[in-house]
Amino acid sequence: MKYSKEELVKYRLSRAKEAFDDGKILASNERWNAAANRLYYACFYIVSAYLAKKEIRATTHTGLKTIFNKELVKSGKIDKEDGIVFNQLFGIRQEADYEDFQSV
């Protein structure tokens, strides 16, 4: 089934809110690795929604981060501090999900 661009953007924003809410719950229970994962995905879905709206496709997480930095941070569409947060969450999520004995 093919969905409209608007439906895709709405869906991704819904996923972002869900991931953010999950992250808050996990953080309140000191589940830091899982919280980092969900907070990263909240940002990931927001950026994915923006890219979908602009009809830009990223096929990997690294690709999405690269496009995010070029399209939003370097262009000045968002504050550099917000760009730093997303990039830090990317790294923290990588460590939390893939490194042994890692605790955020």
Backbone as a ProteinNet text record, in pm:
[ID]
protein_1_A
[PRIMARY]
MKYSKEELVKYRLSRAKEAFDDGKILASNERWNAAANRLYYACFYIVSAYLAKKEIRATTHTGLKTIFNKELVKSGKIDKEDGIVFNQLFGIRQEADYEDFQSV
[TERTIARY]
84.6	0	89.2	55.5	131.3	62.6	143.2	91.3	135.6	58.3	94	208.8	273.9	382.5	332.3	215.2	158.3	132.6	82.7	58.7	189.8	293.4	423.5	481	472.6	522.1	446.3	314.7	232.2	268.2	286.7	323.1	457.6	556.2	689	687.5	609.2	597.9	529.6	432.6	366.6	466.3	549.5	652.5	752.5	784	876.6	820.2	693.4	630.8	628.5	593.9	590.9	729.7	832.5	969.1	1013	978	1013	945	816.5	742.8	801.9	837.4	902.1	1034.9	1111.3	1240.2	1226.5	1124.6	1101.8	1070.6	986.9	951.7	1075.9	1153.6	1274.3	1374.6	1391.3	1483.8	1436.8	1307.7	1256.6	1279	1298.6	1328.2	1477	1558.3	1703.9	1748.1	1673.5	1709.4	1779	1902.5	1971.6	2000.2	2046	2075.4	1949.2	1841.9	1715.6	1660.5	1676.1	1630.1	1706.5	1838.2	1919.2	1871.7	1840.9	1790.6	1661.9	1566.3	1436.9	1447.7	1532.2	1547.4	1616.3	1714.1	1775	1668.2	1587.5	1486.1	1379.9	1352.2	1259.9	1315.9	1443.7	1508.1	1514.2	1548.8	1557.7	1426.1	1315	1185.2	1148.7	1186.6	1160	1238.9	1367	1449.3	1396.3	1356.5	1299.2	1172.7	1090.8	968.9	1004.4	1102.2	1145.9	1196.3	1279.5	1334	1224	1126.9	1014.6	937.6	918.4	846.6	921.1	1053.9	1137.7	1169	1114.7	1137.4	1285.4	1352.2	1492.4	1495	1568.5	1570.6	1708.9	1711.5	1833.8	1814	1913.1	1897.2	1964.7	2045.7	2111.4	2102.6	2130.3	2132.4	2245.2	2360.5	2472.5	2438.2	2372	2329.6	2231.6	2138.7	2042.2	2114.1	2211.4	2287.4	2365.3	2423.8	2498.8	2407.5	2292.7	2196.9	2144.8	2115.9	2070.2	2170.3	2296.9	2399.5	2409.5	2400.5	2411.7	2286.8	2170.5	2045.3	1993.8	2019.6	1959.9	2060.8	2171.2	2266.2	2351.6	2420.6	2511.2	2437.7	2313.8	2234.7	2178.8	2187.3	2136	1986.9	1922.5	1778.5	1747.3	1843.3	1828.2	1955.2	1943.4	2058.2	2165.5	2289.9	2400.8	2391.8	2341.7	2328.3	2234.1	2126.4	2033.8	2100.8	2183.2	2259.1	2355.5	2417.9	2510.6	2436.6	2318.4	2239.8	2209.1	2162.9	2130.8	2255.1	2366	2489.2	2539.9	2525.6	2564.6	2473.9	2344.2	2252	2283.3	2322.5	2361.2	2475.1	2579.1	2693.9	2660.4	2583.7	2545	2460.8	2367.8	2282.5	2366.5	2463.5	2551.2	2622.7	2679.9	2751.7	2657.2	2544	2449.3	2395.8	2373	2313.6	2415.8	2538.5	2630.6	2759.1	2792.5	2916.4	2889.1	2975.9	2964.5	3003	2937.1	2963.8	2951.1	2869	2849.7	2729.2	2747.7	2636.5	2640.5	2531.2	2523.4	2509.1
-117.6	0	124	218.9	343.4	450.8	522	628.2	763.4	863.9	999.1	1050.6	1152.4	1215.9	1267.6	1326.7	1381.1	1271.1	1155.7	1043.7	992.3	986.6	940.5	1035.9	1165.2	1264.9	1253	1244	1231.9	1105.4	995.4	868.9	880.6	937.6	949.5	1042.7	1148.1	1237	1165.5	1081	1001	904.5	842.2	752	827.9	952.3	1034.8	1061.4	1098.4	1126	1000.9	888.7	762.4	728.4	741.5	711.5	806.8	935.3	1033	999.5	969.3	932.9	807.3	709	588.1	622.4	710.8	751.8	816.4	898.8	962.7	858.3	761.6	655.6	574.8	538.7	460.2	538.5	666.8	749.7	763.1	778	791.1	663.4	552.1	424.6	390.1	489	475.7	363.9	344.4	248.4	327.2	369.8	469.6	423.6	301.2	254.9	253.7	200.7	196.3	336.7	424.5	563.4	633.1	611.4	672.1	624.9	496.7	441.5	511	520.7	578.3	727.3	800.3	943.7	967.5	882.6	893	870.1	765.7	736.4	845.3	912.6	1026.8	1130.8	1161.2	1257	1201.4	1073.9	1008.4	1021.2	994.5	1002.6	1146	1242	1382.2	1421	1385.8	1416.3	1341.1	1215.7	1137.3	1202.2	1257.6	1326.6	1448.6	1525.7	1643.7	1603.1	1500.5	1456.2	1404.9	1333.5	1284.9	1402.1	1505	1623.5	1689	1686.1	1745.7	1647.3	1525	1417.9	1384.3	1380	1339.5	1204.8	1111.1	975.6	942.9	894.1	842.1	692.7	613	467.9	407.7	487.4	439.2	546.3	506.8	604	704.6	656.3	746.7	841.3	791.2	876	982.5	944.8	1041.2	1149.4	1108.9	1205.2	1300.5	1248.4	1331.9	1433.5	1387.9	1478.6	1580.1	1536.3	1625.5	1738.7	1702.2	1804.3	1901.6	1849.5	1935.8	2021.5	1958.5	2027.3	2118.8	2083.1	2157.9	2235	2171.7	2237.7	2338.5	2291.4	2380.3	2491.5	2466.4	2569	2671.9	2643.6	2735.1	2723	2618.7	2601.2	2561.7	2500.8	2473.3	2518.8	2540.5	2583.4	2475.7	2519.5	2424.7	2337.6	2396.1	2319.7	2200.4	2220	2110	2003.9	2048.6	1955.5	1873.5	1939.2	1869.5	1762.6	1795.7	1698.7	1575.3	1594.4	1479.5	1395.5	1460.9	1388.1	1314.5	1374.1	1305.7	1185.8	1203.6	1091.2	976.8	1010.1	908.1	823.6	889.7	818.5	741	801.8	735.6	612.4	625.3	510.9	398.9	432.9	331	253.5	326.3	262.1	179	236.2	167.1	39.5	42.7	-72.4	-177.2	-136	-228.1	-258.9	-181.5	-206.5	-294.4	-392.1	-476.7	-398.3	-428.1	-369.4	-217.7	-165.6	-20.8	22	125.6	183.5	333.5	389.6	533.5	607.7
0	0	0	-80.5	-90.1	-6.8	69.9	155.6	102	132.2	89.5	175.4	123.7	197.2	331.6	332.5	455.4	558.8	512.2	603.5	662.8	580.3	626.7	730.6	705.2	800.3	932.4	925.1	1045.9	1123.6	1053.4	1116.8	1188.6	1121.1	1181.9	1302.3	1297.2	1413.5	1529.8	1498.5	1601.4	1665.4	1583.5	1636	1721.4	1682.7	1760.6	1899.5	1906	2036.4	2122.3	2062.2	2136	2190.7	2108.4	2152.3	2262.9	2250.2	2353	2485.5	2479.5	2600.9	2665.4	2582.6	2634.4	2700.7	2637.9	2693.4	2829.8	2846.1	2976.5	3083.7	3049	3144.5	3181.8	3082.1	3107.9	3192.2	3162.8	3240.7	3385.3	3405.4	3542.2	3622.6	3553.1	3618.2	3611.3	3575	3565.9	3472.3	3366.2	3260.8	3150.2	3179.6	3098.2	2955.5	2937.1	2801.1	2715.2	2770.6	2696.4	2674.5	2773.5	2758.7	2646.9	2641.6	2535.2	2398.4	2388.3	2262.7	2220.5	2312.3	2277.2	2246.7	2321.6	2295.1	2161.4	2127.6	1994.8	1887.7	1906.3	1804.7	1796.1	1904.3	1897.1	1800.7	1815.5	1724.3	1582.6	1571.2	1440.8	1363.9	1431.4	1363.8	1326.2	1408.1	1373.3	1249	1246.6	1129.1	1008	1026.4	916	861.2	949.8	905.9	822.5	867.7	792.7	654.4	650.2	521.7	429.8	484.8	403.6	344.3	424.8	376.1	260.4	267.5	162.7	50.2	62.3	-34.8	-48.6	66.4	74.5	144.5	88	143	198.9	321.1	382	403.2	367.5	377	499.8	570.3	691.5	800.1	921.9	1031.7	1011.2	967.4	941.2	827.5	725.9	615	660	745.6	798.4	878.7	959.9	1040.7	950.5	844.5	750.5	683.5	635.9	571.7	672.3	794	900.9	922	934.7	958.1	841.3	719.8	601.5	581.7	585.3	552.6	663.7	787.2	897.9	982.3	1018.1	1107.5	1031.2	928.4	854.2	781.5	743.9	674.8	772.4	902.8	1003.9	1030.1	975.4	997.6	1141.4	1208	1351.3	1422.3	1551.6	1631.1	1633.5	1637.2	1644.4	1769.2	1878.8	2003	1985.5	1909.9	1883.2	1795.9	1704	1621.4	1704.8	1800.9	1889.7	1969.5	2019.4	2097.3	2013.2	1890.5	1805	1778.6	1747.3	1719.6	1843.5	1960.9	2083.9	2110.3	2091.1	2110.5	2014.6	1892.2	1794.9	1851.9	1902.1	1957.5	2083.5	2171.6	2296.3	2266.6	2173.9	2137.5	2078	1993.9	1935.4	2046.5	2141	2250.9	2337.3	2373.5	2461.5	2397.8	2267.3	2199.4	2156.1	2124.6	2058.7	2134.5	2236.9	2310.3	2431.8	2453	2571.4	2696.3	2804.1	2935.3	2935.2	2847.7	2836.3	2918.1	2994.9	3069.3	3051.3	3009.4	2983.1	3113.9
[MASK]
++++++++++++++++++++++++++++++++++++++++++++++++++++++++++++++++++++++++++++++++++++++++++++++++++++++++

